[in-house]
Amino acid sequence: MADLFEMNNFLFLMGGFKVTLEIGFFSIIFSVVLGTLIGIVRYLKLPLLAQLGGLYVDIVRNIPCLLCVLIARFMTPLPPTMSGILAMSVFTGAIMAEIVRGGINSVPKGQFEAALSQGMNKWQIVYHIILPQAYRNIIPPMVSQFTTVIKDSSFVWAVGTEELTGRSMILIGRYSDTSHLFVIMGCVALIYFMLNYSLSLIARWEHRRLIAKSY
């Protein structure tokens, strides 16, 4: 058991954790941007774009995340990590689009109409008035989706990406004792828990701060 706690094994796992953070960070950024744009065009009911956005959301939300990972890996020339980011961004973007659209719809329509009467165009109203309020309302479900992205990033191991889960499986293959498996899996679960729980704490603090600021 002592050989399991060698520094080389720790560094090996941390290398996978770094890949997990890269996939999670960039997937979250890209999916928020994509989801926001789609949420806006559907809210504004822009011709064609709104229909295409709705079709994208309906298709992606009804297929498995793993299928997106497989498509991005084997149907694009991207390397494993980049294909994982693409897959997670596309899949999460559809969910973010619905979260953003729900947040936008929670803002009273009278504010949009009042701003329109003051001479602002639709994009100015959305950017300056609607989105700030919408984001304040959707912080909890958005961060909940962020933690899901972190957890679902483990799917990229299926296509050869050595992120945290992938490297833990490689590490398990080096040892035959069942006790080693429980220790490795326990360490990996603890890392995921600490990361996602930290995100949840930050989100709660930010949500309370924004609510207090609004009064």
C-alpha distance (Angstrom), angle and dihedral (degrees) to the residues before:
residue distance angle dihedral
M1 . . .
A2 3.80 . .
D3 3.81 92.5 .
L4 3.83 88.9 60.4
F5 3.80 90.4 68.6
E6 3.78 95.1 56.6
M7 3.82 115.8 135.0
N8 3.81 91.2 -118.1
N9 3.82 90.9 61.2
F10 3.80 91.1 48.4
L11 3.80 92.3 49.8
F12 3.80 89.6 46.5
L13 3.81 91.2 55.9
M14 3.81 92.5 43.7
G15 3.80 89.0 54.5
G16 3.80 87.9 58.0
F17 3.80 90.7 45.7
K18 3.82 89.0 55.1
V19 3.82 89.6 55.2
T20 3.82 89.9 48.5
L21 3.81 90.0 53.0
E22 3.81 91.3 48.7
I23 3.79 92.8 50.8
G24 3.80 92.6 44.0
F25 3.82 95.7 46.0
F26 3.79 97.9 48.0
S27 3.81 93.4 39.1
I28 3.79 90.6 53.8
I29 3.81 93.2 48.0
F30 3.81 94.7 47.5
S31 3.81 94.4 42.2
V32 3.82 92.7 50.7
V33 3.81 90.8 51.2
L34 3.81 92.4 45.3
G35 3.79 93.5 43.5
T36 3.80 92.5 48.0
L37 3.80 93.2 51.2
I38 3.80 92.8 47.8
G39 3.80 91.8 44.4
I40 3.79 90.5 52.8
V41 3.82 97.0 47.6
R42 3.80 90.4 48.3
Y43 3.80 91.3 48.1
L44 3.80 91.5 49.6
K45 3.82 90.0 43.3
L46 3.80 92.3 -134.3
P47 3.82 110.9 -169.5
L48 3.81 114.6 -97.2
L49 3.81 93.8 -11.4
A50 3.80 91.4 70.5
Q51 3.81 91.3 49.9
L52 3.81 92.4 47.3
G53 3.79 90.5 47.7
G54 3.79 91.3 50.7
L55 3.81 91.2 48.7
Y56 3.82 91.2 50.4
V57 3.80 91.7 50.2
D58 3.80 93.4 47.3
I59 3.80 93.6 49.0
V60 3.80 99.0 43.8
R61 3.80 95.9 42.9
N62 3.80 90.4 55.4
I63 3.80 99.3 51.8
P64 3.83 127.3 72.5
C65 3.78 119.5 -95.8
L66 3.81 89.4 -128.6
L67 3.81 89.9 59.7
C68 3.82 89.4 56.2
V69 3.80 88.7 51.2
L70 3.81 92.2 51.0
I71 3.81 92.9 46.8
A72 3.81 92.8 48.9
R73 3.80 92.4 47.8
F74 3.79 101.0 44.4
M75 3.82 102.0 29.3
T76 3.81 98.8 46.9
P77 3.81 131.1 56.4
L78 3.81 91.5 -126.7
P79 3.83 121.1 125.0
P80 3.84 117.0 -109.6
T81 3.81 98.9 -92.3
M82 3.80 94.1 44.3
S83 3.79 92.2 47.4
G84 3.80 88.5 51.1
I85 3.80 90.9 53.3
L86 3.81 90.5 48.4
A87 3.81 92.8 49.5
M88 3.80 94.7 46.6
S89 3.83 91.7 45.1
V90 3.80 93.5 51.2
F91 3.81 93.6 44.4
T92 3.81 96.1 44.3
G93 3.81 92.6 41.0
A94 3.80 90.0 67.9
I95 3.79 91.7 53.3
M96 3.79 92.1 44.4
A97 3.80 89.6 51.9
E98 3.80 90.5 60.0
I99 3.80 92.5 44.2
V100 3.81 91.3 51.1
R101 3.80 92.9 44.4
G102 3.80 89.6 51.3
G103 3.80 90.4 50.2
I104 3.80 91.8 49.0
N105 3.81 91.6 48.7
S106 3.81 89.3 52.6
V107 3.81 90.2 65.2
P108 3.83 110.2 91.5
K109 3.80 110.7 -101.5
G110 3.78 89.9 -136.9
Q111 3.80 89.4 74.1
F112 3.80 90.9 58.1
E113 3.79 92.0 48.4
A114 3.81 92.8 46.4
A115 3.82 92.0 51.0
L116 3.81 90.1 46.8
S117 3.79 89.9 54.8
Q118 3.81 89.0 54.0
G119 3.79 91.5 61.3
M120 3.81 100.4 -99.3
N121 3.80 117.1 139.1
K122 3.79 123.0 -126.8
W123 3.82 95.8 -98.2
Q124 3.81 92.6 49.4
I125 3.79 90.5 50.4
V126 3.78 92.8 49.3
Y127 3.82 93.8 46.1
H128 3.81 99.8 42.4
I129 3.81 103.4 30.1
I130 3.81 114.7 14.6
L131 3.82 104.4 39.8
P132 3.84 97.7 49.2
Q133 3.80 90.2 54.9
A134 3.79 93.3 40.8
Y135 3.80 93.4 53.4
R136 3.77 91.0 50.5
N137 3.80 89.1 56.0
I138 3.80 96.6 45.7
I139 3.80 101.7 46.8
P140 3.86 94.2 103.7
P141 3.84 97.3 50.2
M142 3.79 91.2 38.8
V143 3.80 93.5 54.3
S144 3.79 89.5 44.3
Q145 3.80 86.5 58.0
F146 3.81 90.1 47.7
T147 3.80 90.1 58.9
T148 3.78 89.0 48.5
V149 3.81 89.4 54.2
I150 3.81 90.5 53.0
K151 3.79 91.4 50.1
D152 3.80 95.5 42.3
S153 3.80 90.8 51.2
S154 3.81 84.7 81.2
F155 3.82 87.2 76.0
V156 3.80 90.2 74.8
W157 3.79 88.1 70.8
A158 3.82 86.2 75.4
V159 3.83 89.7 68.4
G160 3.78 97.4 45.8
T161 3.80 103.0 -88.6
E162 3.78 109.8 143.8
E163 3.79 99.8 -141.2
L164 3.81 123.2 144.6
T165 3.80 97.7 -68.1
G166 3.80 92.5 40.7
R167 3.78 93.2 52.4
S168 3.79 91.6 45.8
M169 3.81 88.9 56.3
I170 3.80 89.8 50.2
L171 3.79 89.1 50.0
I172 3.81 91.5 49.4
G173 3.81 88.8 53.5
R174 3.79 89.5 61.1
Y175 3.80 92.9 60.2
S176 3.79 129.3 55.0
D177 3.82 100.7 -167.6
T178 3.81 115.4 101.1
S179 3.80 90.9 -140.3
H180 3.81 89.2 63.6
L181 3.81 89.8 55.7
F182 3.81 92.5 54.7
V183 3.80 92.4 47.6
I184 3.82 93.8 49.1
M185 3.81 94.0 44.8
G186 3.79 90.1 45.8
C187 3.81 91.4 53.0
V188 3.81 91.6 48.0
A189 3.82 91.8 48.3
L190 3.81 89.6 49.9
I191 3.82 91.8 52.1
Y192 3.81 92.0 50.6
F193 3.80 90.8 46.0
M194 3.81 94.6 50.1
L195 3.80 92.2 48.6
N196 3.80 96.3 46.6
Y197 3.80 94.5 40.8
S198 3.81 89.9 51.8
L199 3.82 89.3 52.6
S200 3.81 89.9 51.0
L201 3.82 92.4 50.8
I202 3.80 91.9 49.3
A203 3.81 90.5 48.6
R204 3.81 92.8 50.9
W205 3.80 91.2 49.6
E206 3.80 92.9 48.3
H207 3.81 92.2 46.2
R208 3.81 91.8 52.0
R209 3.82 90.6 46.5
L210 3.80 92.8 52.4
I211 3.82 92.2 46.8
A212 3.80 91.5 50.2
K213 3.80 90.4 46.8
S214 3.80 91.7 53.4
Y215 3.80 92.8 61.1
